[in-house]
Amino acid sequence: MHAPKSRTVIERYGATAQTFHWLTALLVVAAYIVSVGGPETRVYSAANDFNRGLHELLGLSVFALTLVRMCWRAIFPPPKSPQMPVWMKLGARLGHWAIYALLVLVPVTAILGAWFEGRPLTVLAVGNLEPWLPPSRQLGLVLADIHGWLGDVLIWLAGFHAAAALYHHFWRRDTVLLSMLPRR
């Protein structure tokens, strides 16, 4: 008689957390792709109104989704992770919190930058959100630059996050990646 095969139990994120994760990733990549970028004259040119409006809508969606996601995570903590060295657990925790911080800071710097420049946010299908702050053009331009830099850092960090998940799946052969994928 053969002994029964042991089954690895995969601690999974719930369907809601998985949806938040993948929808956030999709929105961030889409916002990055449609971003006009460059000098203020280019960003606010009439030729780029649609892309800027779409970028702002996607960015505000990321911001709102991140706030809801952080509340969700406070109530529903992540599943237990597989065994790994302490440095790896610490790196994962720091990486996750850095991504969360960037998911908040990137839209906040964009909103504040636009408003300090005296410009409304153009949200497609919703209309303009006029500035709530007194203008300070120089501060607005600085915040717009910071927004661009933080957006680039977010994309790089997200890429590193994805590479780490693939490393766990293919080299460590643990359940880190599977925990964020829907059941088959």
Salt bridges, closest charged atoms under 4 A:
GLU40 OE2 - ARG119 NH2 3.16
GLU40 OE1 - ARG137 NH2 2.49
ASP49 OD1 - ARG52 NH1 3.13
GLU56 OE2 - ARG52 NE 3.82
GLU117 OE1 - ARG119 NE 3.84
ASP174 OD2 - HIS168 ND1 2.65
ASP174 OD2 - ARG172 NE 3.46
